[in-house]
Amino acid sequence: MQTDVLKVPNEKDAPRPRSPSPSLPSAEIPSFLPPNPSAGYEAREQAMKVKFRKFWMSSLAEGFKEDLEEIRKEPNLGPSKLALLIDSLAVGADIFTSSASASGTDMNEVDVIMGE
């Protein structure tokens, strides 16, 4: 004999009404692009890069004078290897940023180093 059991829903089994999630606070994300890129801005950036590269190379030549003198005496240092050495040393200047910071201030690493 089979008896049908009537199932009475209790509170635990009842689906809960969904409440909307609270809205997230908006966070302003700063732009990584330079502010108002214009012809004057581009020219200033390029001039600053050239000026900083000269400063960087003269600092390296002064700081590593003895080491560079030893390298210069190498018998197999030809024009192509010398150009590669110079280019490799100059790449170090690219580590420093010359564009405005994301916080919107006009100061950047190159300006600080160059005292501008």
C-alpha positions in Angstrom: 0.0 0.0 0.0 1.2 3.3 -0.9 0.5 6.5 1.0 0.9 9.9 -0.5 2.7 12.2 1.8 1.7 15.8 1.4 4.7 17.9 1.6 4.2 21.2 3.3 6.7 23.8 2.5 8.5 25.3 5.4 10.3 28.6 5.6 13.7 27.1 4.8 12.6 25.6 1.5 10.8 28.7 0.3 12.7 30.8 -2.2 13.9 34.1 -0.8 13.0 37.2 -2.6 16.0 38.7 -4.3 17.0 42.2 -3.3 19.0 44.3 -5.7 22.7 44.7 -5.0 23.9 48.0 -3.8 25.3 50.2 -6.5 29.1 50.3 -6.6 30.8 53.6 -5.9 32.2 55.2 -9.0 36.0 55.4 -9.1 37.6 57.9 -11.4 40.4 56.2 -13.3 43.2 58.7 -14.3 44.1 58.8 -18.0 47.5 57.4 -19.0 47.5 59.6 -22.1 49.3 63.0 -22.0 47.1 65.9 -21.5 46.1 67.7 -24.7 48.8 66.4 -27.1 49.6 69.3 -29.4 52.4 70.3 -31.8 53.9 72.4 -29.0 53.7 69.5 -26.5 55.4 67.1 -29.0 58.2 69.6 -29.7 58.8 70.2 -26.0 58.9 66.4 -25.4 61.4 65.8 -28.2 63.6 68.7 -27.1 63.6 67.4 -23.5 64.5 63.9 -24.6 67.4 65.1 -26.6 68.6 67.3 -23.8 68.2 64.5 -21.3 70.0 62.0 -23.6 73.1 64.4 -23.7 73.0 64.7 -20.0 72.7 60.9 -19.5 75.6 60.2 -21.9 77.9 62.8 -20.3 77.1 61.4 -16.9 78.0 57.9 -18.0 81.2 59.0 -19.7 82.2 60.9 -16.5 81.2 58.2 -14.1 82.7 55.3 -16.0 85.7 57.1 -17.5 88.3 54.4 -16.5 86.1 51.5 -17.7 85.4 53.2 -21.0 89.1 53.9 -21.5 89.8 50.2 -21.0 87.1 49.2 -23.5 88.5 51.7 -26.0 91.9 49.9 -25.9 90.4 46.6 -27.0 92.0 45.6 -30.3 88.8 44.1 -31.8 86.6 47.2 -31.1 85.5 48.3 -34.5 83.1 50.9 -35.6 80.1 48.6 -35.5 80.9 47.4 -32.0 81.5 50.9 -30.8 78.1 52.0 -32.3 76.4 49.1 -30.5 78.1 50.1 -27.2 77.0 53.7 -27.6 73.4 52.7 -28.4 73.3 50.3 -25.5 74.4 52.9 -23.1 72.0 55.5 -24.5 69.0 53.1 -24.0 69.4 53.6 -20.2 68.0 57.2 -20.7 64.7 55.7 -21.9 64.0 54.2 -18.5 63.1 57.6 -17.2 59.7 59.0 -18.2 59.4 62.4 -19.7 55.6 62.6 -19.9 53.3 64.1 -17.3 52.3 61.8 -14.5 48.9 60.3 -14.2 48.1 62.6 -11.3 47.9 65.5 -13.6 51.0 67.4 -12.3 53.5 68.8 -14.7 56.5 67.3 -12.9 58.0 64.1 -14.2 61.3 62.2 -13.7 63.2 64.0 -16.5 62.1 67.4 -15.3 63.2 66.6 -11.8 66.6 65.4 -13.0 67.1 68.3 -15.3 65.9 70.8 -12.7 63.1 72.2 -14.8 
